[in-house]
Amino acid sequence: PTTVKLSIDGEEQTIANLIGAYKDVVMANTNLDLTFEPRVEGREIAGVTVNGEAVAEENFDVAEYIYSLAMPNADTTIELGFTIVDKENLREVITIAESENVKAQVEAAVPSVQKKYKNALQAAKAIEEKKTASQDEINNAMFELIEALQYLSFTAGDKSQLEIPMEIAESINRENFTPESVQALDDAYKAAEDLMDDEEVLEADIQAAAEALYEALDNLVFRADRTDLEALVAEGKKIVENASKYIQDETWTTFETILGDAETLLENDNATQEAVDEKAEELLNAITALRMIPNKDALKDLIGKAEAVNTSKYTAKSVAAMQKALSNAKVVLNNEAATEEEVKSAVEALEASIQNLETKTTIAKKSGSTSRNVSNTYGAAGVVSASQSAAASVRSDAANAITLNRGSMYTFKMTVVNGNGLAPSFTVGNGSVLKTQFVSQIGNDYYYRVYAVGTPGQSTGVYTTLPGQNAELHCTVTVG
C-alpha cells in the first residue's frame, strides 16, 4: 500500500492544480514527478520495479520513491511495483537483545549459548540494515533472535529470566497477528505477571512461565492476506443478484455452498493464509463452472419462421426433414435446463432444414416435350445477398490490450461479418492464465466469458477461428 504525491518541477501540486495546469505542462514539456511512500507508518520500501524491471538499490529510498515522468507522455503506460516491508518488530527485539540486562545474562551464560546469541544478533542486525530484505527474511531473523534469547533464561535461576520474554510480549504489534495467537500470548504474559508479584515463587514455576511465553511468541500467526478471496466473494454476490441468468443445477448448488463458506471464513480473524488461499481457489473454480441460461431468442424466432413456411410448395421428403428439426427445436426451447450447445445445435439443424427445402418438380408440356424445373432450390430467406461473397471474418468488441485483476472476469462480444451460419471457435493461448466459457449467441453475435486465474503479470492472447480459416488474434489479456 502506498500514497502518491504529485509535483511539477519539484513543487507539490493538488489534483485541481494539475488539471488546471495540464495544458501548460504539456506545452512546456515539463517533467511530472510522482512520489510514492508507504501508506502505513513504520513500513518501508524494500524494492521497486518499473515495467517489470527492478530499480537499482541506490536509486530508491526506503521512505519514498520518486518517478519522474517526462511530459507529454500520453501514449505511454507505466507499471510501477513496490515491495513493502515492516521491520518495527525486528528492531524492537534487537533493542531488547542489546540492553544492559541482556548483556549481563550473556556474560553469565555458557559459551555455546553466548555463541548462539551473538550469531543470531549479528544476523538480525544484518537483515535490519539490508535495504532489500524480504518480509520472510525479516520475520525469520526476528524469531531466530527470540529463540537465542530464550536460551539465556536457562541460567538465570530467578525472576529476571521472565523480564526478556515479557518485554518482547509488550513490544509486539498485535495488529499484525491473529487474535487467537495474540490471546495465547496475553494469557502467558498474565501468568508470568502473576509470578512476578509472588514473593515465594518456585524456580520450576519461573522456568515454566518463561517457556510458555517463548512458546506463545514462537506460535504467533500473521494475519492472512484476504484480498483475492474478498474480490471473489464480491464477484460471487453479484452473480447471486443475477441468479435468474444461470442454470440452477449442481454447479449452482456447489457455488452457493462454497460462497457461503468463503463469507464465513472472511469473518474468521484467525483464518490461516493456507485456508484463505484454498477457499479462494475453490470459489474461483465454482464460479467458472457455472452455466448461464442460453439465449433462446434466435431459436424462438427461427421456430416461428419454420411454422410460417408454406409446405405445399416443397417435396414431402424435405418437409419431413424440416418438421423433424422443428419438433426437436421446440423440445429444446421448452427445456429450461438446455445447454448453450444444445440450443446452438437446434438452431443450426433447423436453419439447415429450412435452407434445404426443395420445391416440387413442375412438369409442363410444350411442343411435344417436357421440361423440369431442376436445381431450383431456395432457402426460406430468399436469394443469398451479394455481400456474402466477401471473406468472412470476426470482429471483437475489445481490440486493445486488457488488464484483469485475478479472480475477475470479462465478456467478449465476437461478431461474425459476412459469414451467416458460420460459428467461430474461441480460445486463449494459455489456459492457466484465463479460463473460458461460452455465454450465448444472438444472431451473428457470439458472447464468450474469460476468468483471470493466473498470477499477476501473466498474459495471453485471445483468438477466434472460423471454419477453414487460420486463428485470428484479437487482443492480449494481462492478469493485474
Secondary structure, DSSP 4 states (H G I P E B T S, - for coil): -EEEEEEETTEEE-HHHHHHHHHHHHHTT-EEEEEEEESSTTEEEEEEEETTEEPPGGG--SS-EEEEEESS-TT----EEEEEEE-HHHHHHHHHHTSHHHHHHHHHS-HHHHHHHHHHHHHHHHHHH-TT--HHHHHHHHHHHHHHHHHHGGGT-SGGGGHHHHHHHHHS-GGGB-HHHHHHHHHHHHHHHHHHT-TT--HHHHHHHHHHHHHHHHT--BPP--HHHHHHHHHHHHHHHTGGGB--SHHHHHHHHHHHHHHHHHT-TT--HHHHHHHHHHHHHHHHH--BPPP-HHHHHHHHHHHTS-GGGB-HHHHHHHHHHHHHHHHHHH-TT--HHHHHHHHHHHHHHHHT--BPP-EEEETTEEEE-TT---BTTBSPPGGGGSPPEEEES--S-EEE-TT-EEEEEEEEES-TT---EEEES-TTTEEEEEEEEETTEEEEEEEE-S-TT-EEEEEEE-TTS--EEEEEEEE-
